[in-house]
Amino acid sequence: MAWTAACEIGRIKLPAPLEHLLKTGFSPVSARHPLLAKERIVPMRKGDGMETQQQRPLMMGRRRFVALAGGAISLLAFGGVGCAPSSPKTADTGLAPSYTAGTYSATAMGKKGDVVVEADFSDSRIEAVRVTPELETKRIADAAINQLTAQIVDCQTLQLDTVSGATLTSMAILGAMEDCVAQAGGDAKALKDAPGPEASAATEKLEADLVVVGVGASGMAAAVRAAQLGANVVVFEKNGNFGGNMLVSGGVLTYINAPEELRQQNNDGYQNYLETTLATVSDNYDVSPETVDLIRKQAKEWYDAGHTTTFNSLEWNTISNMIGQGGGTWEGTLAYSAGSIPLVEWLTELGIQWSPLFPIGGYPWPEYAAPTSASNGEGYCIAFDEEMERVPGTIDILFQTPAGEIIMENGKVTGIKGSCVDGTTYEVLGSHGVVFATGGYSGGPELLIERDQEWGFKDMPRIPTTNASGHEGDGHRLIMGIGGTMFDFTPNCMLCIMNAQDSSIEGLIGGNGPLVNLQGQRVVNETGSRNDICRAIMDADGAVLYRISDKNGSGYAREDYMGESEESMVKYQRVYRGNTLEELAEAIGADKAALVATIEDFNRHAESSETDDLGRSLYSASDVIKEPPFYACPNTWGTHISLDGISTNPDTYAVISTTGEEIPGLYAIGELAGLNGVNCMYYGLDLANQMFEA
């Protein structure tokens, strides 16, 4: 692939409301990069002018990585396909495979919907495989599609491992291929016994400016920002794609300083919620009376200035976060909220455009936004894809290569050792250290049971989670294995808006509409805390409550609706639909008369913003349920965020040992360090600025 000296450098220009914020200009941290395959010219900034600096050839440079992330070339991430020296034999005769030449197709169920596989056969070989996933998350599914289709054709086998992070999509592809082989008159069992790709025994020793472990939200931000500042970054990633929980979280983050046109109109419900919260918050949370007075003054100034949209400020958002997560210190939560301000500005500079503000489950104030370029967290990934084409540094991701060992020298962390799925061992040294961004442990039963006694996980046969594959506490164990420690336990943040059909949160509809049980009754304040709603769901029949909405409240009436199509949601029973409330009740098996009465009572309170018997007083116009068709979205609970994590210096993100000292060269960010949500990208941004600022 050709490289030229005309690569564009993206420049970031931001204000500096916090320490260590972005600075304009770039510093060529390292003129050398060890991952070499061909020469290329990279523009670097020196003084006031641009000069070129020749680097040695790059094995997996910016462009190659971007292609991999986009799904164009998957296998190169782990050395291509080397097949074992053997051919499949038919089970009955021992002869080479024989097929009826032609094209055959089959369908199997993936993570979220049907996966269609089409295969071309000659009389002796599988010649080509094409996969069309109906609803799979594209960035996650592409890793499985590209790897498996190439391996099937190159190795003529179905004895293949599933792709990390895309297990269900992988299983669907392999299952549908068995059907295609049978249709072609072949022996699927023989192909399942045929040898797969040959394992590598190679060891690659590499060097970089920075080593990052895990590229979810915070890890990706650290890698991209470091590369913007000229650093050469190598990343170990357990899964076959980047994005982590960002891809399955809905992709929302806090937008405190949103422009007027993105804010919701203020109403009596929002005003009552603001006043009621401020009247009582100091009794239940770490909020001083002086802070309450400050917020009252801020809100008055906002509305006195003639604004008709909802108020917000850093302090009010901090209170919202404390209520939503059920506690926390003022200082710590304020710092978390403050980070969202420069983060949004940086992401906007990367080209992201934002949706109108909305509330989310357990956080009823409309102060959240998401990229408009794609649904869920894909919008951030698209922006990172594009920025990686412009950065003066490099980002090289070793997909399906989990970190297995922390390399230390004289008490200092100097690098990471890990084994790729193809058998290759990588030892990578980082001159500026190692950043762990491996996420939380909400998908790992062992640490959940060990750490969290609040929810009774040890008595559950299965612990549902919203997390993407891989968030099991691997980083926690590696760091604690060399003397790191975890700070005092905080109960896990549960989520009360997980779809009961597929354990996802990206396909939910209904906003803050009423949650009803199979008796057709509301049992919880839908704008209350996540923990309260989760407990109500746990107590319901089948651990499911149904979120009721109408045409307007569902979101399907909006031109900018970007979620899964209505017909698809209904097809896979992620949503139930009825032209009347009675039809809807029948669809979910609820009491008809009770559901109608419940919705009538709910509408009365929603239209008047009067407090109901469950304590709810906060409503928006879309909460009223009157215009058919009507929808019921099955909501259940799941583990969502581990709020405790690795102990770090809060200013530098350096990991703290059991002796209270920093472990030199080792850093932890994101949910691994108890800093959660898409907002945790800020910590990767801030850390990279501290390490590589000009």
N, C-alpha and C positions, 0 to 999 in steps of 0.2 A: 504494500500500500504506500502510495507516494506521500511525502511530507514536503512542505515548502516553508520558506521563511515568512510567509505572509499570514501566519496564524493570527487571529484576532485576540487581543487581550481585553477581557472585561474588567472595567474599573468600577470599584464600589465607592460611592460617596454618601456617607451617612453622618448625621450628627452624633454627638458623644454624650448621651445622658447618663451613661454608666462608665465606670472605670474599665479599661481594656477594650473599648469599642474599636470599630474598624477604622483603619487609616487608609487614605488613598495612596496609590503607588504600590510597587511590588519590589521585593528584594530577592535576587537569585540566591536562595539559600545554598544550593549545591549545584555545581556545574557538571557533576558526574552522576550517571545513573547506571546501575549494574545489570538491569534486565535488558539484554542487548540482542538484536538480531539484524538490524540494518541501520545505516547512518541516517540521521535526520537533522534538520536545522530548526532550532527553537528560539523564538525571539525572547530576549531577556531585557529587563530595564536596568540601565546603568546611568547614574547621574540624571541629567535632564533629557537624554536622548535614548533612542532604541538602538541596541546593538545585537548582533546575532552571536550565538554561542553554539559551537558544534558539540553534539553529544554522541556518545557511542550508540550503536543500534539498540533498539528497545524490543524486548520479547512481547510485552503486552502493554503497549503505550496507550495514550489517551483515546485515539480513534478505535483501536482494537477493543478497548474496554467498552466504549460506547456502543459498538456493534454488538458486543456480547450482552450488554444490559438490555438492548432493544430486541434481542432474540435472533439476530441475524446469523451469528456464528457462535454456537454454544460450546462445541467440543474443544476448541482451541484453548479454552480456559483451563483445561486439565490435560493438555498434551495430545489431543486427537484420539482417534480410535485405533488401538493396536489389538488385533484379534488373535486369539489363540490359534495355533496351527492345526486346525482340525475342521472337518465339515460335518454337518448333521447327516444322520442316516435315518431312513424310515424305520419305524419300530418293528415292522413285520419282516422286512426283507434285508435290512442292512444296506440297501442301495441308497444312492444319492437322492435327494428330494426330487419329486416330479409333481408338476402343477399343470392345470389347464390354463393356458395363457389367457390373460384378460385383466380387467379392473374390477375389484370387488370392494364393497363398503360394509361397515358394521358400526353399531352404536353401543356405547356403554356409559353408565352414569359416573360422572366425575365428582368434584367437590360440590359444585353448585348446579350442574345441569348436564345435559347430554354432551358427550364427546364423540364426534363422528370421525372415523378413520377410513381412509380410502387407500387401497394398495394396488400397485401394478405388479403383475406376475408374468415372467416368461415361462417356458416349460420347465425350467430348472432353478429359477432364482426369484427372490423378491427384488424387484427392480427399483421401486420407489414407494414411499409412504408419505401420505399427506394427512394432516390432522386439523380438524375444524372444531374448536371448543365453542359450545353455545354461550356459556356464561362464566367460564373460569376467569379468575383474575389474571389478566393478560401477562403481566410481568412475571408472575409466579409460574403460570402454565407454560410460557414460552421456553423456560429452562428445560422442562420435561419434554416438550415437543421436539425441540431441536436436538437434544442429546439422544433421545430414544429412537427417533426416526433415522438418524444417521447410523446409530449402532445396529439397528435391525438390518439395514441394507448392507452395511460394510461387513458385519460379522455373520449374517444369515442365522440369527439366533433370537429366541425369545427369553433366554436365560439372562436377564438383565436386572440390575438393581434399580429400584425406584430412585428418583431424583430428590435429594434432600430439600424439604420445604414444599414439595409438590407430589406427595405420596399418592393421593387419591387420583390426581390427573394421570400420574404414571401408571397406576393400576388400570385405569380406564383404557389407556392406549394399548397396553399389553393384552388386556382382555378382549378388546375389539379386534386386535390383530389375530388372536387365536381364531376368532370367528371368520375373518377374511381368509386365513390359511385353510380352514375347513371348507369354505365355499369354493376355493380353488382346487380342491381335491388333495390338499397336502396333509401332512402329519404334524399337527400342532405339538403333540407330545415330544416328537423327535426334536423339534425346534426348541422346546423348553429344556431339553437335555443337552443341546449343543453348547459347546463352550462359548463363553462371552468374551469381552475384551480382556486382553492379557494385562496383568498387573505390572506396573513399573516398579523397579527396585532402585530407581535413581534418587539421589539426594542433591538438591539445588541449594547452594549457599549464596544469598543475596544481601545487598546493602541498600539502605534508604535513609532519607532524612527522618522519616516518621513511620512507625508501624502502628496500624489501627486494627483492632480485633472486633469485628462486627460492624456492618454498615446498615443499621436501621436509621432512625432519625438523627440522633446525636452523632453517631459515627460517620454518617455520610456528610453531615455539616462540617465536622472536623476535617475530613479528607478533602472536601471541595475547597474550603477556605484556606487550608494549608497549601494546596496546589495553586490557588489564586495568588498566594504570596510567594510562589516560586519553589515550593518544596516538592520533593519526590516522595510519594507516599505508596506504601505497599499495605494491602489489606488482606487479612484472613477472614473469610466468610464461610460459615457452616453450611448455609443453604446455597441453592443454585441461582439466586437472584439477590439484588440489593433492595432495601426498602423496609424489611422487617415488619413490625406491627403497624408501621405507617400505612402499609398497603391494605390493612384490614380494620382500620380504626375509624374510618369515615373521613380521616384527613383533616380534622378541625383543629384550629388553634385560636387563641385569644387575640382579638383585635381591639385593644382598648381605645386607640385614637382613630377609629374608623371615621371616614368622612360622612357627612350628613346623609348623603344619598344611599348609604349602605345600612343605616340604622333603622330600626323599627319605630313606628309612631308610638309615642307615649300614650298611655290610657290610664283609667282609674285603677285597673288591676296592677299595673306596674308601679304606679304611684303609691298605692296601698302597701305593696310588698316592700318597697324601699323604706317607707316610714315605719312599718311594723318591724322590719329587720333591724333598723338602726335603734329602735326603742329597746330591744332585748339582747342585741348581740354581745354586749359587754358582760352580760350575766353568764353567758355560756362559752365564750371564746376569748382568746388572748387579744382583746381589742380594748384599747383605753378609751375613756370618755372623751379625751381630747381628740382622738381620731374620729370618733363619731361626730363631734362638733365640726371638724374640718370637712367631713363628707357632706354634712347638711349644708354648709356654706358653699361647697363646690356645686351641689345640685341646684341650690337657689340661684347661683350666678348663671348656671347653664340655662335654666328656664326663664330667668329674668331677661336674658339676652335675646329671647324670642324663639329659642329652639323648641320644636314640637316633637322631636325624636327622643329616644331614651338616653338618659344621662349615663356617663361612665367616667371613671378616673382610676388611677393606679390603686388608690386606697380602697375604693369600692370593689374593684376586681379582686383585691386581696381578700376581702371579707367573703366574696362569693366563693373563692377557692377554699377558704377555711370551712365554710358551711358544707360545700360539696364533698370535701374529703373527710369531713367529720372531725376536724381539729387541726392541730399544727401550731407552731409558734408564729407570732406576728412577724418577727424579723426574717425567719426562713421563708415564710409564704410571700412576704413582700418582695424578697429578692427573686423568687420564682416568677411572680407576676411581672416584675420590672424587666426581666429578660425578654419578655414577649415583644416589647416595644422596638428595640433594635433588631430583633429577629424578623419581625414583619417588614421593617424597612429594608433589610438585606434581601429578603425573599422578593420583595417588590422590585428591587434593583435587578434581580435575576430575571424579571419579566413576568412574574406571577400576577394575575388579576384575581380579584376577590369577589366572592359571592356576597349577597346581602346577609346581614347578621341574623343569627338564630340561636335559640337555647338548645341545650343537650340534656340528656337524662341526668337528674340530680343537680343540674346547674341551670336553673330556670331563667336567669337573666339573659336577654339576647345580646351576647357579646362574642359570639364565635363565628368564624368565617372559614371558608375552604377555597382552594383554587377552582376557577371556573373552566380550566382547560381539560379537566378529566375528573371522573368521580373518585371518591375515596382519596387515598394519598398519592395516587398516580400523578397528579398535577405537580407535586414537588419533585417526583422522580424525573418527569419530563424536563423540568427546569434544570435539574442537576445534569441530566444527559447533555443538554445544550451548553451548559456552562463548562463542562469538561472538554468541550471542543475549543474553548477559548483560553483556558488557563495556561500560564507559562510553565507551571510544574507538571508533574505526571501523577496519575492515580492508576495503580495496577492491582486488580482484585483477583485473589486466588479463590474462586468459587469452589464450593463443596470441599473446603479445606479448613476444618475446625482447628483452632489452636489447641495443642496438646501439652505444651511445656513452656514455661517462662524461662528464658535464658538469662542467667545472672553471672556477673563477673565482679569479684571483690565487693559483694554486697549491693551492687547496682544492677538494675534491670537493663539489659542491653538489647533484647530481641525476643523473638517467638519462634518456636519449632512446631510444625504441624504436618499432618499427612493428608494429602489429597485423596479423593475417592479413587483415583487411578493408581494409587500406590506410591506416587512420588512424595518424598519428604522434602519440606521446605524449611530452611533455617534462614531467618531474615533478621538482620541487625538494623537498629534504628539509632542514628546518631543523636537525635533529640528525645529518644525514649519510646515507650509503648503506651498507647491509649487503649484501654478496654472500654468497649461500648456494646456489651453483649446482651443488654436488656435485663429484664427482671426474671423472676422464677415462677410466675403465675401459671405456666404450663408444666411445671415440674412437681409431681406429687410428693417427692421425698422432702424437699425443703418446705413445701406448704404444710405438710403434716408436722414436721419438726419445729417450724417457726410460729405457725398460726394456730393457736388453740381457740380463737374466737368463734370460728364457724363450724367446728366439729368435723373437719376434713377426714380425720382418721377413721370415722365411722361410715364414710361414704364409699360405695363400691366404685364410683366414677366421679371425678371432679371436673365439671365442665369449665371451659375457658374460652375467652375471646381471642386468645393470643395466636399469632402465627406460629408455625412449627419452629421448634428450637429454643424457645424461651424457658429453659429448664434449670437455670442456675449454674451453667458450665463455668462462666466467668467468675462467679462467686467462689466456687470450689478451687479454681486455679490460684486465685489471689490469696485466699485463706491458706492454701497449701504452702505459700512462701512467707507467711507471717502477717498477712492482712487480716482485718477484722470487720465484722458487721456492727453497725450502731444499734442502739436499743430497738427492740421490736415495736413496730406499729402495725396494727391489724391491716390486712390486705384491703385494698379498694376493690369492692365488688361492682359488677355492672348489672343493672336491672333492665337493660334494653337489648339483650341478645336474642336473635331469632331462634325460636325453639326448634325449627326444622333443620337448620344447618349450622347452628352455633356461630353465625356471623352477625356483625352489627352494621355492615354496609348496605343491607337491603331492607332496613326498617323504615316504616312510614308512620305517620300519625302525630308527629311532634309531641306535644304534651297533652294529647287527647286522653280521655278517661280509660283507665285499666279496669276491666271487669273479669269476674270469674265465671264459671259455668252455671252459676246460679243467676247470672245476669246482673250482679251487684258490684259496685265499687267498694274496695276495701282499704284504700290507701290514698293519701294525698300525692298526686302525681308530680307535684313540684317540690316534694319533700326530699330528704336526703336519699342517696343511693342505697345506703344500708337499710333504711326503713322500707324502701320499696322492695329490696331483695328479700327481706324477711317475709314480707307479704306474699311474694311470689313463691317462696319456699313452702309456705303454709297452704297454698292453693292446690286444688286437684291437679295432679300431674306436674306440679311446679310450673304452671303456666298461667299467665294473665293475658287477656286479649286487649290490645290497644285499638280503640274504636275511632274512626275518622270518617269524614264524608269526602266528596269530590274535591273540595277546596283544601281541607286539612290534610289529605293524603299526600298532596304535592303533585299528583298527576295532572292537575289543572294548570300547573305552571309551565310556561314555555321553556324555562331554564332547568326543568327537572332533568337530572342526569343519571338517576339511578337505574336499576333494572326495570325493564318494561313491565307494565301492569299485567299483560297477558302471561308473561313468563312467571311473575310472582304468583299469580293465581294457579297456573299449571303445576308448579312445584309446591303448592300449599304453604308458601311463605306469607301469603295473604289470602284471606277469604273475602268474598264479595257478595253483596246482595242489593237488589233494587229497592228493597224496603228493609227496615230494621228487623222485621219478622223473618224475612228470608236470610238475613245475616245471622240471626240467632239460630236458625235451623242449620246453617252451614257449619257453625262451630259447636252445635249441640248444647246451646244455652237455653235457659227458660225465656220464652218469647215475651210474655207479658212483663216479666221483671226487667228485661233489657230495655224495652220501650220506655217503661217508667223511669228507669235509671237515666237514660239519655235525656228525657224531658226535664228531669230535675237538674241534671248537669247543665243543660242549655240555659235554664233560668238563671243559674248562678254565673255562668260565663257571660251572659249578656248584661248582667247587672254588676258584676265584679264583687258580689257579696260573698262573704266567707261562708263556706258550707260546713256540714257536720264533720268532715274529715280535716278541717282546718285550711282548706285551699281558698286563696283569694286572688291568685295570680292567673290571669287568662290573656290570650291574644285573640284577635278576631277570627283566626283560622281554627280555634278550638271548638267553636260552635258547630254542632252536627245537625245539618238540615237538608243539604242538597245531595240527592242520590247521584251515583251509587254510593253505598256505604261499605266500609272496609273494616276487617278485624285482623290485626297482625299479632301472631302469637309471640309473646315476650316471655323469656325465662331469664334465669340468673347465670352468671359465670364469673370465675376469677378474672380479674382484669389488670390490676396493677399491684406490684409488690412495693409498698411504701417504705420498707426498710431496705437497706443496702450496704454496700461497702463504705467504710468510714474514710472520708477524704478531708483534706484541707479545703474549706468552702471557697477560698479565694483562688487557689492554684490548681485544685482538683487532684493534687498528689495524694496517693493512697497512704493511709496511716496504719502503722503496724500495731501489734498487740502491746508494744512498749510505749506507744504514743508518739513515736518518731515517724517522719515521712520515709517511705521506701523510695530511694533515689531512682529516677527513670521510669516510674510506674504511675499512671494516671487512670482515673475511672470517671466516666460521665454517663449521663442518661439514667435510665431506670435502674441500671446496675448500682448506681450510687444514690438511689432513692429520688431521682429527679425525673419526673414522668411526663407522658403525653407528647404530642407533636411539638409542644413548646420546648421540650428538652433539646431541640436542635440548637437553641441558644448556647448551651454549655459547650458543644463542639465548636461553635463559632468563636466563643470567647477564649477557649483553650488554644485554638490555632492562632488567634491574634496575639496571645501572650507569648507563644513559642516563636512565631515567625514575623512579628510586626517589624516594619522597616525602622 
